[in-house]
Amino acid sequence: MIESAVGKIENIVAIRLSPGTDVLEGIVDTCKKYMIKDGIIMSALGSWRKVTFCNPTDLPNGKKGYGEPIVLEGVYEVVNLAGMICHDTDGNILPHVHLTLSDEKGNAYGGHILPGCEVLLTTDIVIGSFTGIEMGRRFDEELGVQVFAPKNK
């Protein structure tokens, strides 16, 4: 099954997150300020002192899902963030963001970011908001996880 929708980019919002800012909180606060419920992270770079993320794994019940959070503390360069600004049926903003980062020795890491990612020096993010598309998320009973549920407005 394929779920899809079509729309247009309406606005571009550029933000800079200061040292110590929780990245997901900064994204949500900015989206609330500019009333963005449907959008995309177009570009993001920066450095973080704490990174909290997870990756898919085998679960004890035999299904696939997201495992325990991985927490790294130190000096990390954000090479890329990719993500969508979605919302649930109540209109709550739900960023779905993945990252690629490297440590001081160039080792790379990546995954689905969780609350607890803290800016070291700066994080610069460009978000595009959409018209015509509803970037919903819903729980998929069969998979046991939240999934993207796009539809036209």
N, C-alpha and C positions, 0 to 999 in steps of 0.2 A: 504494500500500500504506500502511496506517495501523498503527503499532505503538502500543499503549496498555496501561495498567494502572491499577488503582484501589487506594487505600490511605487512611491517615489520618495527620494530623500528630500525632506522639507527644510531642515535646519542643520547647521553644524555647530557644536559646542566644544570649545577647547578649555581644558581645565589643567591646573597644576596643583598637585597635592604636596603639602609641606611635610618636613620631617616628623615622624611619629604618627602620621595619619593612617588609620585603617583604610586600606584601598577600597574594599567593598562598601564600607560606610561612605567614603568620599564619592564613589560612583552613585550610590543611592541618593545621597543628599543633593548632588548636582542634578540628577534626574528629577527629583521632587521640585527643586528650585525652578527648573525650566519646563516642568510638566512633560517629561519624556517617559512614556510607557512602552513605546515601540521604537527600537533603534538598534544600532550596531556600533561596536567599538572599531573605529577605522584605523587607529594607530595608537600606540602607547609605548613609552620608553621610560626608563628610570633606574633607580637603585633601591633595594629593600634591605632592611636589617633583620627582618623576620619574615619567613615564608611559611604559609600553611596551605597544604594542597592534598589532593587524593587522586588515586588512579583506580581503574577497574581491576577487579580481582575475583577469584573463586571464593564464594561465601560458604559458610558451614552447612547451609541448607541445600547445597548443590547448585544453586543459581549463581549467576554473575551479578556483580554490583560493585559499589564503591567501598573500598576498604577503609581501614583506620587512617586518620589524618597523618600526614608526614609533616613534621615541623623542623625547619632549618633556621638556625640563628647565626648571624655573621655578616658578611658583606657579599651581596648578590647584585648582579647587573641584570635588569629586565631587558631581554632581547626582543620580546614580543608579547603582547597580550592580544588575544582574539576572543571576541565574545559578542553576545547579543543582549540587548535590554528587553526583557520580557516582563510579563505580569501574570498574576493568577486571576481567577474568576472574581475575586474581590477588589482587583485593581492594585494590589500590592506589587511594588517593583521587585523583580527577581532577575538580577544580572546573572547570566550564565557565562562565566569567563574562564578561559584556559590560558596558561602561560608557558613561556620558554624563558629560562634564565640560566646564568652561568655564575660559578663561584670565582674566587680570586685566581684559581689555577686553570680556569677555562672549562671545568667539568660542567656539563649541561644537565638540566633537570626540567621536568615539565609535568603538567597535569591540570586538574580542575581546582581553581583557587577557592579557598574557604575563608571565613572571617578570621582575622588574626595576621593578615599580611600588612607589615608596617613599613612605611617609607623611610629610607635612610637619608638621602639628600633631596631628591625630588622624584616625582612621577608625573609625567605629562601625558594626557589622554585626550584624544579627539573622538567625540561621539556624534554620529549622524542620527537624526530622528526621522521616522517614516510617516507618510500619510498613506492611507489606503490599505495598510496591513495591520492586522492585530497579531502581535507577537506573544501569543499565549503559551502557557505551560500547564500541563495536566499530569496527574499521576496515571501511569500505565499499570494496570493490575497484573497483566501477564509478565511484564518485565520487572515490576516491583520498584520502578524509579520514575522520577519526573521526566517527561519528554516534551520536546518542542511541539507546539500545536498552532502553526500559522493558519490564518484565514483572512479573507478580505473583509473589510469593514462595510 
